[in-house]
Amino acid sequence: MHLGAAFHEKGKRVLVVDADGQNTLVHWASASADGDTGIPFPVVNLSEAGGQIHREIKKFVNDYDVIVVDCPPSITEKVSGVVLLAATVAVIPTSSSPADYWSSVGLVKLIQQAQVMNEDLRAVFLLNKTEEKRMLTRELKRALEELGFPLLRTQIPTREAYKQAMALGQTVLQMNDRGARLAAVEARPDTTSSEKRTALDRLNAIDGLVQDKPKTREVAGRSSQPALVTGLEPAVERILDDAPGLENESVEYRAWRIAQGYRPGQIIELPLKDIKPSPFNPRHFYLKASIAELAVNLAKQGQQQAIHVIPDYAAPGSYYVSDGGRRVRALKEANKEVVKAIVVDLPIGIQSYKLGYDLNVQRDSQTVFDNAVEMVARPDRFGSNMAYQVGRYHGARGTEATLRLINRIVADDLSTRQVADIVKGRASAQESPKPAGRQRYAQRLEIKLDGVAVGDLKSYGDDRLELRLKGLTKDRRDAILQQIEQILKTK
């Protein structure tokens, strides 16, 4: 609440969202006996929105410069995960308590997962209710620094003024007693040149992020919408520069990182022309159809996942791909000029090969069955009327076109009426399926024996399977045939 008040004082249009089931902020805002001296900005209760909270917040985005969301303390709540996917800055308050530290560890993992989808998300720790002279506070600082997110230098001590402000339905910025004035210094962005930086660092960071001209960003599964924050000012950069470097980082990488002002794990944009394949790339074969399909997706949705690259220290300005060769090829196919990348500290060789290999074998393609699970779990987005329209479309256009339509429904959040319009425009004259001149396979598995391609296994429609092998020795052919016969005889 004090955070919102500081933004309001600086002329920002502020909305505070209470997403915690305890509704502390809602009660706080209603505690004032005088509307003129109460909280000077709206506080809305969205604690019942659950996993749909992003839809409710979306209604307010165009009307406010800053939206502050108070999330539930439990990381198992869906609300926290959904808000992190839309947020720009996550402030993690923690007291000098082992219990708070342990919960922070779980929250760090949740934020890191969210950062895979939300590349704009930044996180910082804020020590709250502290006593600087306590040994436990100093130990907690060291422990938090090892979790990977910057620890803000300013701490929020225990003050009676914070409790009084809540009881009065006000913020410390509206109170006049000495304790409140001290608290207000902590809750206000520091505009002085003092090295002590007594202002609340999260306000320095977030206020530096909020600009008068918001930019838009693409969010997977939704159309473009204004981002709540846009850029980093020097104050924020100084905060983020406090983040510890990589443990045991190489001399070359550290020199490059400092010269470029790069923070470990940061996602940056690099020119595609500066990206080159690594001689130790674990993958060498890419299907043209797969590259073309990904290029279409990247052209529509933009790059959602960063690649991993390694600086070529012998040729400054160029980078080796350690993971993401398929995305690089697809971006070139889509005539893009830049690629989002994470620059890692690895020597070109077995370690870079292992990184690419591990990421490849841990990654699996999303199948139509994954889409089906999503649709079953979300009947509000894919009910019987939607299923009827998709069924009509499938009868007229076939499996591949229908899969593209389903992906578009998910990505663009199409309504049933919009899908019906698509079906009418493309399928009204083709309600019964026409026989295709040449049926295209739905899935194909390339078969290799001793590292040599000998054929493939293809599936067509709902009931057809085709196995083609060639170049086999007679003994191997007979052995395979015998195994197939045994499988078919099994009831």
ZABALUM-736452 format. One record per residue (C-alpha): chain; x, y negated, z negated; residue in three letters. Coordinates in nm, 4 decimals. Layout:
# ZABALUM-736452
   chain       east      north         up   res
       A          X          Y          Z   ALA
...
# end
This chain:
# ZABALUM-736452
   chain       east      north         up   res
       A     0.0000     0.0000     0.0000   MET
       A     0.2880    -0.2351    -0.0816   HIS
       A     0.4386    -0.1425     0.2541   LEU
       A     0.1222    -0.2568     0.4323   GLY
       A     0.1153    -0.5768     0.2291   ALA
       A     0.4707    -0.6640     0.3331   ALA
       A     0.3818    -0.6172     0.6990   PHE
       A     0.0642    -0.8238     0.6510   HIS
       A     0.2683    -1.1029     0.4940   GLU
       A     0.4818    -1.1104     0.8105   LYS
       A     0.1739    -1.1657     1.0269   GLY
       A     0.1207    -0.8087     1.1436   LYS
       A    -0.2258    -0.6599     1.1908   ARG
       A    -0.2128    -0.3752     0.9391   VAL
       A    -0.4298    -0.0697     0.8828   LEU
       A    -0.3665     0.1744     0.5984   VAL
       A    -0.5021     0.5277     0.6379   VAL
       A    -0.5670     0.7417     0.3305   ASP
       A    -0.5253     1.1007     0.4523   ALA
       A    -0.4777     1.2504     0.1060   ASP
       A    -0.7765     1.4325    -0.0433   GLY
       A    -0.7199     1.2594    -0.3775   GLN
       A    -0.8154     0.9276    -0.2089   ASN
       A    -0.5797     0.7293    -0.4310   THR
       A    -0.5504     0.4417    -0.1847   LEU
       A    -0.9260     0.4164    -0.1343   VAL
       A    -0.9802     0.3907    -0.5112   HIS
       A    -0.6931     0.1438    -0.5336   TRP
       A    -0.8460    -0.0835    -0.2693   ALA
       A    -1.1867    -0.0763    -0.4426   SER
       A    -1.0454    -0.1584    -0.7886   ALA
       A    -1.0370    -0.5352    -0.7346   SER
       A    -1.3112    -0.7293    -0.9091   ALA
       A    -1.2730    -1.0178    -0.6639   ASP
       A    -1.2773    -0.9587    -0.2905   GLY
       A    -1.0673    -1.2701    -0.2298   ASP
       A    -0.7756    -1.1413    -0.4371   THR
       A    -0.7955    -0.7764    -0.3364   GLY
       A    -0.6054    -0.5817    -0.0733   ILE
       A    -0.5780    -0.8165     0.2284   PRO
       A    -0.6103    -0.5501     0.4967   PHE
       A    -0.8473    -0.2595     0.5673   PRO
       A    -0.7994     0.0832     0.4096   VAL
       A    -0.9861     0.3716     0.5741   VAL
       A    -1.0520     0.7171     0.4368   ASN
       A    -0.9629     0.9923     0.6876   LEU
       A    -0.8953     1.2663     0.4352   SER
       A    -1.1776     1.4774     0.5782   GLU
       A    -1.0513     1.4557     0.9377   ALA
       A    -0.8110     1.7480     0.8951   GLY
       A    -0.6400     1.8589     1.2148   GLY
       A    -0.8486     1.6077     1.4147   GLN
       A    -0.7011     1.3043     1.2377   ILE
       A    -0.5086     1.2008     1.5498   HIS
       A    -0.8392     1.1498     1.7306   ARG
       A    -0.9617     0.9178     1.4562   GLU
       A    -0.6368     0.7201     1.4391   ILE
       A    -0.6387     0.6854     1.8172   LYS
       A    -0.9539     0.4706     1.7855   LYS
       A    -0.7606     0.2056     1.5914   PHE
       A    -0.4345     0.1945     1.7900   VAL
       A    -0.5264    -0.0981     2.0139   ASN
       A    -0.6522    -0.3115     1.7234   ASP
       A    -0.3496    -0.2976     1.4913   TYR
       A     0.0237    -0.3578     1.5133   ASP
       A     0.1097    -0.1196     1.2303   VAL
       A    -0.0750     0.1862     1.1017   ILE
       A     0.0552     0.3294     0.7731   VAL
       A    -0.0669     0.6808     0.6910   VAL
       A    -0.0487     0.8248     0.3399   ASP
       A    -0.0277     1.2025     0.3888   CYS
       A    -0.1012     1.4830     0.1398   PRO
       A     0.2003     1.5982    -0.0635   PRO
       A     0.1655     1.9606     0.0521   SER
       A     0.3508     2.0530     0.3717   ILE
       A     0.0993     2.3309     0.4352   THR
       A    -0.1719     2.0762     0.5121   GLU
       A    -0.2465     2.0465     0.8852   LYS
       A    -0.2839     1.6703     0.8453   VAL
       A     0.0860     1.6163     0.7798   SER
       A     0.1959     1.8079     1.0891   GLY
       A    -0.0518     1.6292     1.3158   VAL
       A     0.0442     1.2837     1.1856   VAL
       A     0.4153     1.3588     1.2358   LEU
       A     0.3472     1.4355     1.6020   LEU
       A     0.2111     1.0825     1.6480   ALA
       A     0.4314     0.8867     1.4069   ALA
       A     0.7473     0.6906     1.4780   THR
       A     0.8986     0.6701     1.1298   VAL
       A     0.8536     0.9166     0.8439   ALA
       A     0.9532     0.7852     0.5008   VAL
       A     1.0136     1.0692     0.2534   ILE
       A     0.9832     0.9370    -0.1034   PRO
       A     1.1460     1.1589    -0.3622   THR
       A     1.2152     1.1145    -0.7312   SER
       A     1.5193     1.2372    -0.9204   SER
       A     1.3485     1.5687    -0.9881   SER
       A     1.4580     1.9144    -0.8688   PRO
       A     1.0956     1.9919    -0.7804   ALA
       A     1.0813     1.6894    -0.5475   ASP
       A     1.4103     1.7922    -0.3896   TYR
       A     1.2863     2.1453    -0.3235   TRP
       A     0.9694     2.0136    -0.1608   SER
       A     1.1821     1.7744     0.0471   SER
       A     1.3706     2.0710     0.1934   VAL
       A     1.0447     2.2142     0.3276   GLY
       A     0.9362     1.8737     0.4584   LEU
       A     1.2667     1.8332     0.6446   VAL
       A     1.1986     2.1579     0.8309   LYS
       A     0.8476     2.0386     0.9190   LEU
       A     0.9819     1.7076     1.0514   ILE
       A     1.2506     1.8810     1.2558   GLN
       A     0.9823     2.0973     1.4144   GLN
       A     0.7754     1.7883     1.4916   ALA
       A     1.0769     1.6166     1.6496   GLN
       A     1.0843     1.8861     1.9183   VAL
       A     0.7534     1.7498     2.0498   MET
       A     0.7798     1.3902     1.9250   ASN
       A     1.1176     1.2632     2.0371   GLU
       A     1.0498     0.9145     1.8953   ASP
       A     1.0133     1.0396     1.5380   LEU
       A     1.2788     0.9261     1.2901   ARG
       A     1.2920     1.0161     0.9208   ALA
       A     1.4568     0.8594     0.6159   VAL
       A     1.4731     0.9443     0.2451   PHE
       A     1.3666     0.6893    -0.0176   LEU
       A     1.4565     0.7426    -0.3824   LEU
       A     1.1556     0.6527    -0.5969   ASN
       A     1.1076     0.6116    -0.9746   LYS
       A     1.4827     0.6210    -1.0256   THR
       A     1.7224     0.5407    -1.3047   GLU
       A     2.0582     0.4598    -1.1453   GLU
       A     2.2670     0.5598    -1.4467   LYS
       A     2.1228     0.9094    -1.4684   ARG
       A     2.3581     1.1875    -1.3572   MET
       A     2.0675     1.3710    -1.1968   LEU
       A     1.9989     1.0748    -0.9667   THR
       A     2.3602     1.0720    -0.8456   ARG
       A     2.3540     1.4486    -0.7870   GLU
       A     2.0252     1.4196    -0.5978   LEU
       A     2.1746     1.1573    -0.3672   LYS
       A     2.4539     1.3934    -0.2683   ARG
       A     2.2098     1.6798    -0.2175   ALA
       A     1.9757     1.4720     0.0017   LEU
       A     2.2617     1.3532     0.2211   GLU
       A     2.3266     1.7154     0.3146   GLU
       A     1.9739     1.7605     0.4531   LEU
       A     2.0529     1.5626     0.7675   GLY
       A     1.8326     1.2513     0.7385   PHE
       A     1.9649     0.9089     0.6292   PRO
       A     1.9267     0.8200     0.2624   LEU
       A     1.8195     0.4578     0.2197   LEU
       A     2.0512     0.2619    -0.0059   ARG
       A     1.7721     0.0782    -0.1826   THR
       A     1.5983     0.2659    -0.4638   GLN
       A     1.2575     0.1986    -0.6152   ILE
       A     1.2966     0.1940    -0.9950   PRO
       A     1.0216     0.2651    -1.2433   THR
       A     0.8337    -0.0620    -1.3024   ARG
       A     0.5156    -0.1360    -1.4932   GLU
       A     0.4203    -0.3865    -1.2222   ALA
       A     0.3416    -0.1097    -0.9754   TYR
       A     0.0913     0.0452    -1.2176   LYS
       A    -0.0642    -0.2919    -1.2978   GLN
       A    -0.1075    -0.3748    -0.9307   ALA
       A    -0.2978    -0.0503    -0.8745   MET
       A    -0.5271    -0.1150    -1.1710   ALA
       A    -0.6039    -0.4677    -1.0455   LEU
       A    -0.6686    -0.3568    -0.6882   GLY
       A    -0.3769    -0.5645    -0.5635   GLN
       A    -0.0180    -0.5251    -0.4477   THR
       A     0.2918    -0.6610    -0.6195   VAL
       A     0.3197    -0.9235    -0.3454   LEU
       A    -0.0042    -1.0827    -0.4739   GLN
       A     0.0951    -1.0895    -0.8437   MET
       A     0.2904    -1.3683    -1.0172   ASN
       A     0.4450    -1.2253    -1.3346   ASP
       A     0.8197    -1.1624    -1.3560   ARG
       A     0.8012    -0.7848    -1.3156   GLY
       A     0.5830    -0.8192    -1.0087   ALA
       A     0.8222    -1.0727    -0.8572   ARG
       A     1.1090    -0.8269    -0.8962   LEU
       A     0.8977    -0.5508    -0.7448   ALA
       A     0.7995    -0.7792    -0.4572   ALA
       A     1.1674    -0.8213    -0.3697   VAL
       A     1.1863    -0.4427    -0.3357   GLU
       A     0.8706    -0.4334    -0.1266   ALA
       A     0.9634    -0.7131     0.1128   ARG
       A     1.2007    -0.6976     0.4132   PRO
       A     1.5330    -0.8574     0.3249   ASP
       A     1.5961    -1.1533     0.5530   THR
       A     1.9006    -1.2809     0.3639   THR
       A     2.2627    -1.2036     0.4399   SER
       A     2.3175    -1.0383     0.1020   SER
       A     2.5280    -0.7232     0.1226   GLU
       A     2.3350    -0.5827    -0.1714   LYS
       A     2.0350    -0.5192     0.0541   ARG
       A     1.7868    -0.5334    -0.2322   THR
       A     1.4883    -0.5137     0.0053   ALA
       A     1.3080    -0.1849     0.0463   LEU
       A     1.5047    -0.0238     0.3290   ASP
       A     1.2089     0.1508     0.4800   ARG
       A     1.0539    -0.1910     0.5428   LEU
       A     1.3732    -0.3117     0.7069   ASN
       A     1.3684    -0.0027     0.9257   ALA
       A     1.0033     0.0083     1.0165   ILE
       A     0.9629    -0.3679     1.0485   ASP
       A     1.2633    -0.3723     1.2763   GLY
       A     1.0939    -0.1079     1.4830   LEU
       A     0.7652    -0.2933     1.5221   VAL
       A     0.7808    -0.5397     1.8112   GLN
       A     0.5226    -0.7797     1.9479   ASP
       A     0.5094    -0.6024     2.2841   LYS
       A     0.4413    -0.2326     2.2293   PRO
       A     0.5579     0.0121     2.4892   LYS
       A     0.3684     0.3226     2.5889   THR
       A     0.4925     0.6763     2.5709   ARG
       A     0.3668     0.9999     2.7131   GLU
       A     0.2287     1.2406     2.4550   VAL
       A     0.1947     1.6023     2.5593   ALA
       A    -0.1680     1.6956     2.6051   GLY
       A    -0.2991     1.3365     2.6012   ARG
       A    -0.2979     1.0361     2.8284   SER
       A    -0.0601     0.7475     2.7668   SER
       A    -0.1382     0.5368     2.4667   GLN
       A     0.0455     0.2496     2.2931   PRO
       A     0.3197     0.3613     2.0600   ALA
       A     0.3029     0.2128     1.7134   LEU
       A     0.6673     0.1088     1.7255   VAL
       A     0.9096     0.0416     2.0030   THR
       A     1.2771    -0.0192     1.9400   GLY
       A     1.5640    -0.0346     1.6975   LEU
       A     1.7021    -0.3589     1.5631   GLU
       A     2.0534    -0.3865     1.4165   PRO
       A     1.9244    -0.3398     1.0618   ALA
       A     1.7758    -0.0053     1.1607   VAL
       A     2.0882     0.0969     1.3472   GLU
       A     2.2939     0.0275     1.0347   ARG
       A     2.0633     0.2466     0.8324   ILE
       A     2.0784     0.5327     1.0806   LEU
       A     2.4547     0.4958     1.1131   ASP
       A     2.4774     0.5948     0.7479   ASP
       A     2.3797     0.9480     0.8519   ALA
       A     2.6656     1.1930     0.7923   PRO
       A     2.8461     1.3293     1.0953   GLY
       A     2.8679     1.6925     1.1878   LEU
       A     3.0591     1.9138     0.9513   GLU
       A     3.3994     2.0035     1.0967   ASN
       A     3.3341     1.7996     1.4104   GLU
       A     3.6182     1.7910     1.6598   SER
       A     3.8455     1.4892     1.6968   VAL
       A     3.7407     1.4449     2.0621   GLU
       A     3.3689     1.4547     1.9826   TYR
       A     3.3999     1.2131     1.6920   ARG
       A     3.5962     0.9663     1.9047   ALA
       A     3.3360     0.9941     2.1819   TRP
       A     3.0466     0.9623     1.9337   ARG
       A     3.1866     0.6479     1.7720   ILE
       A     3.2690     0.4905     2.1071   ALA
       A     2.9160     0.5559     2.2356   GLN
       A     2.7390     0.4752     1.9086   GLY
       A     2.5851     0.8221     1.9137   TYR
       A     2.4282     0.9962     1.6144   ARG
       A     2.4440     1.3783     1.5970   PRO
       A     2.1177     1.5281     1.7146   GLY
       A     1.9994     1.2051     1.8784   GLN
       A     1.8099     1.2424     2.2063   ILE
       A     1.9393     1.0052     2.4741   ILE
       A     1.8845     0.9539     2.8460   GLU
       A     2.1731     1.0331     3.0796   LEU
       A     2.1978     0.9839     3.4568   PRO
       A     2.1279     1.3112     3.6368   LEU
       A     2.4213     1.2483     3.8663   LYS
       A     2.6551     1.2713     3.5661   ASP
       A     2.5336     1.6204     3.4690   ILE
       A     2.7240     1.9183     3.6060   LYS
       A     2.6980     2.2959     3.5576   PRO
       A     2.9223     2.4626     3.3038   SER
       A     3.1518     2.7426     3.4235   PRO
       A     3.0290     2.9311     3.1164   PHE
       A     2.6568     2.8895     3.1853   ASN
       A     2.4851     3.2144     3.0755   PRO
       A     2.2236     3.1871     3.3499   ARG
       A     2.2938     3.1869     3.7231   HIS
       A     1.9702     3.2910     3.8954   PHE
       A     1.6690     3.0619     3.9230   TYR
       A     1.3511     3.1385     4.1194   LEU
       A     1.2614     2.8637     4.3655   LYS
       A     0.8939     2.8976     4.2792   ALA
       A     0.9736     2.8529     3.9092   SER
       A     1.1798     2.5398     3.9773   ILE
       A     0.9063     2.3954     4.2006   ALA
       A     0.6360     2.4627     3.9400   GLU
       A     0.8417     2.2996     3.6658   LEU
       A     0.9133     2.0008     3.8918   ALA
       A     0.5401     1.9420     3.9336   VAL
       A     0.4888     1.9645     3.5575   ASN
       A     0.7762     1.7226     3.4884   LEU
       A     0.6408     1.4776     3.7450   ALA
       A     0.3033     1.4729     3.5662   LYS
       A     0.3943     1.5118     3.1997   GLN
       A     0.7536     1.3951     3.1851   GLY
       A     1.0383     1.5834     3.0189   GLN
       A     0.9201     1.7120     2.6812   GLN
       A     1.2280     1.9091     2.5718   GLN
       A     1.5831     1.7773     2.5743   ALA
       A     1.8685     1.9723     2.7292   ILE
       A     2.2014     2.0317     2.5504   HIS
       A     2.5164     1.8918     2.7082   VAL
       A     2.8867     1.8742     2.6236   ILE
       A     3.1015     1.5706     2.7127   PRO
       A     3.3737     1.6284     2.9701   ASP
       A     3.6518     1.4509     2.7863   TYR
       A     3.8803     1.4780     3.0913   ALA
       A     3.6246     1.2915     3.3054   ALA
       A     3.4579     1.0296     3.0818   PRO
       A     3.0941     0.9686     3.1685   GLY
       A     3.0200     1.3222     3.2863   SER
       A     2.8701     1.6127     3.0935   TYR
       A     2.8528     1.9911     3.1174   TYR
       A     2.5147     2.1612     3.0782   VAL
       A     2.5140     2.4116     2.7933   SER
       A     2.1370     2.4705     2.7948   ASP
       A     1.8764     2.3332     3.0359   GLY
       A     1.9985     2.4181     3.3857   GLY
       A     1.6434     2.4930     3.5013   ARG
       A     1.5169     2.1575     3.3771   ARG
       A     1.8048     1.9765     3.5494   VAL
       A     1.7213     2.1451     3.8810   ARG
       A     1.3514     2.0683     3.8411   ALA
       A     1.4184     1.7025     3.7575   LEU
       A     1.6272     1.6703     4.0723   LYS
       A     1.3476     1.8409     4.2672   GLU
       A     1.1068     1.5825     4.1231   ALA
       A     1.3425     1.3001     4.2332   ASN
       A     1.4092     1.1869     3.8772   LYS
       A     1.7236     0.9896     3.7985   GLU
       A     1.7688     1.0518     3.4252   VAL
       A     1.7480     1.3459     3.1877   VAL
       A     1.6837     1.3526     2.8134   LYS
       A     1.9721     1.5261     2.6387   ALA
       A     2.1300     1.6104     2.3044   ILE
       A     2.5086     1.5866     2.3110   VAL
       A     2.6646     1.8702     2.1116   VAL
       A     3.0139     1.9279     1.9788   ASP
       A     3.1273     2.2549     2.1353   LEU
       A     3.4321     2.3565     2.3359   PRO
       A     3.3644     2.4780     2.6888   ILE
       A     3.4003     2.8532     2.6609   GLY
       A     3.2579     3.1317     2.4510   ILE
       A     3.0874     2.8955     2.2022   GLN
       A     2.9086     2.6956     2.4709   SER
       A     2.8110     3.0218     2.6413   TYR
       A     2.6716     3.1565     2.3148   LYS
       A     2.4619     2.8423     2.2541   LEU
       A     2.3017     2.8688     2.5978   GLY
       A     2.2565     3.2433     2.5644   TYR
       A     2.0953     3.2241     2.2201   ASP
       A     1.8528     2.9513     2.3295   LEU
       A     1.7610     3.1505     2.6410   ASN
       A     1.6908     3.4788     2.4647   VAL
       A     1.4985     3.3027     2.1851   GLN
       A     1.2799     3.1221     2.4373   ARG
       A     0.9905     3.2949     2.6131   ASP
       A     0.7502     3.1700     2.8763   SER
       A     0.3966     3.0764     2.7795   GLN
       A     0.1538     3.3260     2.9280   THR
       A    -0.2148     3.3170     3.0140   VAL
       A    -0.2715     3.5133     2.6937   PHE
       A    -0.1213     3.2263     2.4922   ASP
       A    -0.3634     2.9919     2.6667   ASN
       A    -0.6498     3.2284     2.5839   ALA
       A    -0.5617     3.2272     2.2130   VAL
       A    -0.5633     2.8463     2.2171   GLU
       A    -0.9040     2.8387     2.3818   MET
       A    -1.0515     3.0869     2.1335   VAL
       A    -0.9102     2.8839     1.8443   ALA
       A    -1.0518     2.5617     1.9870   ARG
       A    -1.4173     2.6276     2.0803   PRO
       A    -1.4800     2.2527     2.0547   ASP
       A    -1.2558     2.2053     2.3582   ARG
       A    -1.3471     2.5214     2.5475   PHE
       A    -1.7069     2.6207     2.4803   GLY
       A    -1.9495     2.8312     2.6831   SER
       A    -2.0345     2.5485     2.9251   ASN
       A    -1.6671     2.4922     2.9993   MET
       A    -1.6148     2.8665     3.0430   ALA
       A    -1.9042     2.8793     3.2899   TYR
       A    -1.7532     2.6033     3.5035   GLN
       A    -1.4094     2.7663     3.4969   VAL
       A    -1.5693     3.0999     3.5914   GLY
       A    -1.7336     2.9401     3.8964   ARG
       A    -1.4044     2.7846     3.9933   TYR
       A    -1.2253     3.1183     3.9605   HIS
       A    -1.4772     3.2879     4.1862   GLY
       A    -1.4169     3.0314     4.4566   ALA
       A    -1.0470     2.9500     4.4228   ARG
       A    -0.8781     3.2532     4.2706   GLY
       A    -0.6534     3.3139     3.9707   THR
       A    -0.3629     3.0779     4.0418   GLU
       A    -0.5801     2.7745     4.1134   ALA
       A    -0.7847     2.8490     3.8019   THR
       A    -0.4729     2.8674     3.5846   LEU
       A    -0.3695     2.5273     3.7163   ARG
       A    -0.7160     2.3928     3.6310   LEU
       A    -0.6960     2.5350     3.2757   ILE
       A    -0.3538     2.3761     3.2247   ASN
       A    -0.4959     2.0453     3.3456   ARG
       A    -0.7923     2.0765     3.1044   ILE
       A    -0.5501     2.1223     2.8145   VAL
       A    -0.3003     1.8574     2.9275   ALA
       A    -0.5526     1.5839     3.0196   ASP
       A    -0.8186     1.6766     2.7620   ASP
       A    -1.0850     1.6973     3.0329   LEU
       A    -1.4495     1.7022     2.9335   SER
       A    -1.7009     1.9585     3.0573   THR
       A    -1.8563     1.6965     3.2848   ARG
       A    -1.5189     1.6163     3.4423   GLN
       A    -1.4532     1.9856     3.5050   VAL
       A    -1.8021     2.0252     3.6522   ALA
       A    -1.7284     1.7409     3.8942   ASP
       A    -1.4083     1.9162     3.9990   ILE
       A    -1.5958     2.2419     4.0553   VAL
       A    -1.8656     2.0707     4.2594   LYS
       A    -1.6154     1.8870     4.4719   GLY
       A    -1.3979     2.1882     4.5461   ARG
       A    -1.6144     2.4949     4.5027   ALA
       A    -1.9747     2.4064     4.5963   SER
       A    -1.9412     2.5605     4.9405   ALA
       A    -1.7536     2.8663     4.8159   GLN
       A    -1.9654     3.0131     4.5360   GLU
       A    -1.8814     3.3665     4.6484   SER
       A    -1.5147     3.4572     4.6926   PRO
       A    -1.3775     3.4818     5.0424   LYS
       A    -1.1405     3.7636     5.1277   PRO
       A    -0.7874     3.6281     5.1412   ALA
       A    -0.5736     3.6997     5.4421   GLY
       A    -0.2788     3.7841     5.2180   ARG
       A    -0.3195     3.8220     4.8448   GLN
       A    -0.0435     3.6684     4.6369   ARG
       A     0.0865     3.8526     4.3329   TYR
       A    -0.0005     3.7269     3.9859   ALA
       A     0.3224     3.8418     3.8188   GLN
       A     0.6509     3.9822     3.9457   ARG
       A     0.9264     4.1661     3.7594   LEU
       A     1.2602     4.2079     3.9326   GLU
       A     1.4148     4.5515     3.8667   ILE
       A     1.7902     4.5964     3.8384   LYS
       A     1.9861     4.9201     3.8012   LEU
       A     2.3490     4.8927     3.6971   ASP
       A     2.3262     4.5170     3.7567   GLY
       A     2.2075     4.5533     4.1184   VAL
       A     1.8578     4.4473     4.2300   ALA
       A     1.6740     4.7472     4.3747   VAL
       A     1.3171     4.6215     4.3967   GLY
       A     1.0314     4.4743     4.1978   ASP
       A     0.7056     4.5441     4.0170   LEU
       A     0.4128     4.3199     4.1137   LYS
       A     0.0594     4.2838     3.9788   SER
       A    -0.2338     4.1603     4.1897   TYR
       A    -0.5698     4.0435     4.0587   GLY
       A    -0.7188     4.2473     3.7766   ASP
       A    -0.6638     4.6024     3.8956   ASP
       A    -0.3715     4.6356     4.1356   ARG
       A    -0.0098     4.7255     4.0581   LEU
       A     0.2658     4.7685     4.3168   GLU
       A     0.6135     4.9159     4.2599   LEU
       A     0.8724     4.8943     4.5370   ARG
       A     1.2222     5.0372     4.5032   LEU
       A     1.4923     5.0918     4.7633   LYS
       A     1.8574     5.1854     4.7837   GLY
       A     1.8175     5.4642     4.5290   LEU
       A     2.0049     5.7899     4.5341   THR
       A     1.7857     6.0970     4.5772   LYS
       A     1.8519     6.2154     4.2217   ASP
       A     1.7648     5.8796     4.0681   ARG
       A     1.4543     5.8478     4.2843   ARG
       A     1.3313     6.1914     4.1777   ASP
       A     1.4017     6.1172     3.8121   ALA
       A     1.2011     5.7919     3.8271   ILE
       A     0.9182     5.9644     4.0096   LEU
       A     0.9033     6.2367     3.7461   GLN
       A     0.8829     5.9766     3.4666   GLN
       A     0.6018     5.7921     3.6431   ILE
       A     0.4082     6.1140     3.6862   GLU
       A     0.4428     6.1917     3.3154   GLN
       A     0.3149     5.8460     3.2237   ILE
       A     0.0113     5.8804     3.4521   LEU
       A    -0.0728     6.2251     3.3125   LYS
       A    -0.0739     6.0905     2.9565   THR
       A    -0.4284     6.0374     2.8336   LYS
# end
